Structures are given as C-alpha cells and as structure tokens.
Amino acid sequence: MKVTAPQMGTLQILLEDLFGRLGTEFIPAPATNQEALEIGSRLGPELACLPLKIAIGNLVQGLEKGADTIVMAGGVGPCRFGYYAQIQRLILERAGYKFKTIVVEPPGAGFREFVGAFEKLAPGVNNWQLYNIIKTSFYKTRALDFLEKKSLHLRAYETKKGSITKAKKKGIGLISKADSKREIKKAYDQAANELENVKSDNKRDVLRVGLTGEFYLLLEPFANFDIEEYLGHRGIYIERGVYISDWISPSGKNKVFGVPKNKGAQDAAPYLDHFVGGEGQPTISHIVHFAEEEFDGAIHLFPFTCMPEIIADNILPKVLKDHDFSLLTLVLDEQSGRAGLITRLEAFIDLMKSRRKQLMNKGEAECNAA
C-alpha cells in the first residue's frame, strides 16, 4: 500500500510522522502549486469550493508519483467537506485513475469508524499501539502549531525582513526530525529559543489583527497568498483562530488558540446559537474574542460558495456594530489574484491606522476635558 493525501500547511509533516510510525509507505504530493490548482479546476465542478479543487490537484500529483491509496478525512454537519472523499473518488475514477479510498472519520462521528480506517492502513497495529502512535504524532503537530503561533506574534517586530521566517523553517526541521515526546519537547524549546533570539524592535508600535474563517484557507499558504507572512512584514501582530492540532483534537480545548470550543460557542450564542457546519459558529466567536481583546481589526477568509462561512458573513454586521469593530472579508477562488488581495489589505491597514489615531485623539480630548 502506497498512501497519499491532500496538502494543507504542516499537515504533511503530521502524516509523514504518523504513517512512518504505522509502517505504511506515504507518498506526499508536492507542495501545493499552480499546477495542482489548474488540475483541480479542470477536473472539479465549476461551483465547487477552492479547497476541493486544490485537493483534487494534490491527489492527482500524488497518484502520478506512484500512490495507490488515497486517505481523506471525513466530516459531520452541513459543510460539504464531509462529501469530499466520495466526490474526489468519483472525479478521479472518471479521469481514469485506479486507487483505493480510505476515509478517516473524526472521532466524534464514531470511534469504531475512526479506528476502522487505521486497521485498513496498518492491519498489524493493535489499538494500544495505535493510541500511542497517534498521541505522539499529535504531540509533534501541536509543537509545530505553537511554533507557528509564536512566529505570527514575533514577525511584526523583526528588524531584518525574513529573519523570523528563516528561524521558523529551521525550527520546523528540528521538530520534524524529533522522534520521542522528550525529543519533540527539546526540539520545540530550541526552535522557540531561536525565534525569541531573532533581533527585534520590541518598542515598535504594531497593529494587532485577528485571522478567522474557513480552516483550509487559513492553514494553506498557497491558497491564501501567504497572507500571514505579508502582514507580518508590514508590521502586524497576528492572532489566528484555527490551528491544525486544535482542528483535529476531539477534546475541544483549543490549546493553541487558547479559547475552548465551549467558551467560543457561548461567545457566539447571542448571534448564532447552533452548529451550522465547518467554522461558521467559531468564526462568530473569534470575531467577538478579537473585539473584546481590543484588536485593531480582523480578516475573515473563506472560499467562494462556502456555506457555513456565508451564514457567518451575513451575521457578522450585527457583531461588528455591537462591538464597534473593523473587519475585512476576503472571498477567494481560483480566479483570485495576489495583486487585488494586496490592494485590499493595504486599504484595510490604512483604515486601522486611521481608526487607532482617531481613538487616541478622542481619548486625549476626554482626558483634557476632565
């Protein structure tokens, strides 16, 4: 069995680690590129969302590298993500590819189904071994997420452009090579120390911006035109609402982001009090959180035709009004271009700077009047 899967940020590191421990040959697709997008756009339905099209392109590239089995996550709720595996199977079979599909359902959808997928992938591994393997691979993924979060915070203060990114890549390499939990912890500490030692101007006055929206566009740099690095180089401190380890964890504690899912649901409840699939409800809660933490603004990213995010998008004007908060909404598909995105980002940055200045002047005037 030779397994491949779609790309999504650092997910490939998790999969390489996991399948390596399971003893299953893993053939990673190339890092997401224009070719993958073009393949997926050609084979996929016109009105399918961008993540599905890119995933199809990734899978074609993986199959052409020699894979004979596709692994895809399942899903629950109204979001079409739960149908991806079957849609991809039909599209690729019609295109002439021969392969097996194994769907890994989320633990919340049924533990038996979750374990059953791994029994197919690694039939010689018992449940206790599987538990320890998944636990160690997950620990590595969480370490990578904490490193990512730290880089999003620190990039705005770097004195030499690109130095945080360089240190982060080195750190990812260290963590990726680590084997045991002790080694992973040691590698993370070293990587975090490298980031903290990057020459920085900690007195720099920076804008604080939250990123929220559909998980794939937040986690895959190719799909979002590497928006995080661009904003960081513009001197913006970033807090992201979604991380891979939070997304796949059944606990709902959201240890990387820092706001548990049940607390997020409470924050969103006055505006949306039930699950609508995907990140629809969490998007509302993220905006409330960013506003209450006095961020300068937030950016809402989602793919064209994404149903849960469209629901959230129609509710957000009420949230913004109640919290007097600034938001930029970016809806992306295969026709989107970097130049247009940057134009909108620059306008939003100018707006946030102007708003901060107005608030400061207002505060000074009130102090003088008192």
VENJONOR-V514216 format. One record per pair of residues at least 4 apart in sequence whose C-alpha atoms are under 7 Angstrom apart, sorted by the first residue. I is the first residue (numbers start at 1). J is the second residue. D is the distance in Angstrom with one decimal. If there is no record, write none. Layout:
i->{I:I}
j->{J:J}
d->{D:D}
This chain:
i->{1:1:1:2:2:2:2:2:2:3:3:3:3:3:3:3:3:4:4:4:4:4:4:4:4:4:4:5:5:5:5:5:6:6:6:6:7:7:7:7:7:7:8:8:8:9:9:9:10:11:12:12:13:13:14:14:14:15:16:16:17:17:18:18:18:18:19:19:19:19:20:21:22:24:24:27:27:28:29:29:29:29:32:32:32:33:33:34:35:36:36:36:36:37:37:37:37:38:39:39:40:40:40:40:40:41:43:44:44:48:49:49:49:49:49:50:50:50:50:51:51:52:52:53:54:55:56:56:57:58:59:60:61:62:62:63:63:68:68:69:69:69:70:70:70:71:71:71:72:72:72:72:73:73:73:74:74:74:74:74:75:75:75:75:76:76:77:77:78:78:79:79:79:79:80:83:84:85:85:86:87:88:89:90:91:92:92:93:93:102:103:104:104:105:105:105:106:107:107:107:108:110:111:112:113:115:116:117:118:119:125:125:126:127:128:129:130:131:132:133:134:135:136:136:137:138:138:139:140:140:141:141:142:142:143:143:144:144:145:145:145:145:146:146:147:147:148:149:150:151:151:151:152:152:152:152:153:153:154:155:155:155:156:156:156:156:156:156:156:157:157:157:157:157:158:158:158:158:158:158:159:159:159:161:162:163:163:164:164:164:165:166:167:167:167:168:168:169:170:171:171:172:173:174:174:175:175:175:178:178:178:179:179:180:181:182:183:184:185:186:187:188:189:190:191:192:193:194:206:206:206:207:207:207:208:208:208:208:208:209:209:209:209:209:209:209:209:210:210:210:210:210:210:210:211:211:211:211:211:211:212:212:212:212:212:212:212:213:213:213:213:213:213:213:214:214:214:214:214:215:215:216:217:217:217:217:218:218:220:221:221:222:225:226:227:228:229:230:231:231:232:232:241:241:242:242:242:243:243:244:245:246:246:246:252:252:253:253:254:254:254:254:259:259:260:261:262:263:264:264:264:265:265:265:267:267:268:268:268:268:268:269:271:272:275:276:276:276:277:278:279:279:279:280:280:280:280:280:281:281:282:283:283:284:284:284:285:286:287:288:289:290:290:291:291:291:296:297:297:297:297:298:298:298:299:299:299:300:300:300:301:301:301:302:302:302:302:302:303:303:303:304:304:304:306:307:308:309:310:311:312:316:317:318:319:320:320:320:321:328:332:337:338:339:340:341:342:343:344:345:346:347:348:349:350:351:352:353:354:355:356:357:358:359:360:361:362:363:364:365:366}
j->{25:68:69:25:26:27:67:68:69:25:26:27:67:68:69:70:71:26:27:28:29:59:62:67:69:70:71:28:59:70:71:72:29:55:58:59:11:12:29:31:32:58:216:219:220:219:220:221:14:15:16:28:17:176:18:137:141:19:20:26:21:137:22:133:134:137:23:24:25:26:24:133:122:121:122:62:67:62:58:59:61:62:36:58:222:37:222:38:39:40:54:57:58:41:53:54:57:42:43:57:44:53:54:56:57:53:91:48:53:52:53:303:304:305:306:54:303:333:334:55:216:56:84:57:58:59:60:88:61:62:63:64:65:66:67:67:68:99:100:99:100:101:100:101:102:101:102:103:85:102:103:104:103:104:105:82:103:104:105:106:81:82:105:106:82:109:276:277:276:277:277:278:307:308:84:87:88:89:103:90:91:92:93:94:95:96:97:97:98:117:117:114:117:109:113:114:114:111:114:250:250:114:115:116:117:119:120:121:122:123:129:130:130:131:132:133:134:135:136:137:138:139:140:181:141:142:245:143:144:184:145:245:146:245:147:188:148:172:149:243:245:256:150:256:151:192:152:153:154:155:164:168:232:237:238:239:237:238:158:164:232:233:206:232:233:234:235:236:237:200:201:202:204:235:163:164:198:199:200:201:199:200:201:233:166:167:198:168:195:198:169:170:171:194:195:172:195:173:174:175:191:176:177:178:187:184:187:188:183:184:187:183:184:184:185:186:187:188:189:190:191:192:193:194:195:196:197:198:235:236:237:236:237:296:236:237:238:295:296:236:237:238:239:295:296:297:298:238:239:240:290:297:298:299:239:240:241:298:299:300:240:241:283:286:299:300:301:218:279:283:300:301:302:309:218:279:301:302:309:219:242:220:223:224:301:302:224:301:224:225:226:226:338:230:231:232:233:234:235:236:236:237:257:286:246:247:257:247:256:248:249:254:255:256:260:261:260:261:258:259:260:261:263:264:264:265:266:267:268:282:285:269:282:285:285:288:272:273:281:284:285:273:315:281:281:280:281:308:308:308:283:308:309:284:308:309:311:312:285:312:286:287:312:288:312:316:289:290:291:292:293:294:295:295:323:325:352:325:326:327:352:326:327:328:327:328:329:328:329:330:329:330:331:306:309:330:331:332:331:332:333:331:332:333:310:311:312:313:314:315:316:320:321:322:323:324:325:326:325:348:336:341:342:343:344:345:346:347:348:349:350:351:352:353:354:355:356:357:358:359:360:361:362:363:364:365:366:367:368:369:370}
d->{6.6:6.5:6.7:5.1:5.8:6.5:4.7:5.4:5.9:6.2:4.8:5.8:5.4:6.3:4.7:5.7:6.7:6.0:5.1:5.6:6.7:6.9:5.7:5.9:6.3:5.2:6.3:6.8:6.2:5.7:5.3:6.3:6.9:5.1:5.2:5.9:6.7:6.2:6.8:6.7:6.4:6.5:6.8:6.2:5.0:5.3:4.6:6.6:7.0:6.3:6.0:7.0:6.1:6.7:6.0:6.2:6.0:5.9:5.8:6.4:6.3:6.1:6.3:6.9:6.7:5.7:6.0:5.1:6.7:6.3:6.1:6.5:6.0:6.9:6.5:6.5:6.2:6.2:5.7:6.8:5.7:4.4:6.3:6.8:6.4:6.6:6.9:6.2:6.1:6.1:5.9:4.0:5.6:6.0:6.4:4.9:5.9:6.1:6.2:5.0:5.4:4.1:5.4:5.0:4.4:5.5:6.9:6.8:5.7:6.6:6.8:5.9:6.0:6.0:6.5:6.3:5.8:5.3:6.4:6.0:6.5:6.2:6.8:6.4:6.2:6.2:6.2:6.3:6.3:6.2:6.0:6.1:6.4:6.8:5.9:4.6:6.4:4.8:6.5:5.2:4.6:5.8:6.1:4.8:6.2:6.0:5.0:5.9:5.8:6.5:5.0:6.2:5.5:4.8:5.9:5.0:5.8:5.7:4.4:6.4:6.0:3.9:6.3:6.5:5.8:6.9:6.9:4.9:6.2:4.9:4.7:5.5:6.6:6.4:6.8:6.2:5.8:6.1:6.8:6.3:6.2:6.0:6.0:6.1:6.3:6.5:5.6:5.1:6.4:6.3:6.5:5.7:5.5:6.4:6.3:5.2:6.3:5.0:5.6:6.5:6.6:6.4:6.2:5.9:6.5:6.3:6.6:6.5:5.8:4.7:6.1:6.3:6.1:6.1:6.5:6.1:6.1:6.0:6.2:6.2:5.9:6.1:6.4:6.3:6.4:6.2:6.9:6.3:6.4:6.3:6.3:6.0:6.2:5.3:6.3:6.2:6.2:6.6:6.1:6.3:7.0:6.8:6.2:6.1:6.3:6.4:6.3:6.5:6.2:5.7:6.4:6.8:6.9:6.5:5.3:6.8:5.1:5.7:6.8:5.7:5.2:6.7:6.9:4.8:6.2:7.0:4.1:5.0:5.4:5.2:5.2:5.9:6.5:6.6:6.9:6.8:6.9:6.1:4.3:6.3:6.1:5.1:6.2:6.5:6.1:6.2:6.8:6.0:6.2:6.7:6.2:6.4:6.2:6.2:5.8:6.1:6.7:6.3:6.4:6.2:4.3:5.9:6.3:6.5:5.6:5.7:5.2:6.1:5.3:5.1:6.8:6.1:6.5:6.2:6.1:6.2:6.0:6.1:6.2:6.3:6.1:5.9:6.1:6.3:6.5:6.3:6.1:6.6:5.7:5.6:6.5:5.0:6.0:6.1:5.9:4.7:6.0:5.1:5.4:6.8:6.2:5.1:6.4:5.9:5.9:5.1:5.1:5.8:4.8:5.7:6.2:6.5:4.4:6.2:6.2:4.6:6.1:5.8:5.0:6.3:6.3:5.3:5.9:6.6:6.3:5.1:6.3:6.9:6.5:5.5:5.2:4.8:5.6:6.8:6.4:5.8:6.4:5.0:6.8:6.1:6.4:5.9:5.7:5.7:6.6:6.3:6.9:7.0:6.6:5.8:4.4:6.1:6.2:6.5:6.1:6.0:6.1:6.4:6.6:5.5:4.9:6.4:5.9:6.2:6.8:6.7:6.8:6.0:7.0:6.2:5.9:4.7:6.7:6.6:5.9:5.2:4.4:6.3:5.7:5.9:5.1:6.7:6.5:6.5:6.3:6.1:6.3:6.3:6.2:6.4:5.0:5.9:7.0:6.6:5.3:6.6:5.6:6.5:6.5:5.4:4.6:4.0:6.9:6.4:6.2:6.0:6.7:5.8:5.6:5.9:5.7:6.6:6.9:6.9:4.5:5.0:6.7:5.3:6.5:6.8:6.0:6.4:6.8:6.4:6.4:6.8:6.1:6.1:6.1:6.1:6.1:6.3:5.5:5.8:6.4:6.2:6.1:6.4:4.7:5.6:6.8:6.5:4.9:6.4:5.7:4.8:5.9:6.1:4.6:6.0:6.2:5.0:6.1:6.8:6.5:6.6:5.2:6.4:5.3:4.8:5.9:5.6:5.7:5.7:6.1:6.4:6.4:5.9:6.3:6.6:6.1:6.1:6.1:6.2:6.2:5.5:4.9:6.8:6.9:6.9:5.7:6.5:6.1:6.3:6.5:6.2:6.0:6.3:6.2:6.1:6.3:6.2:6.2:6.2:6.1:6.1:6.1:6.3:6.2:6.2:6.2:6.2:6.1:6.1:6.2:6.1:6.2:6.2:6.2:6.1:6.2}
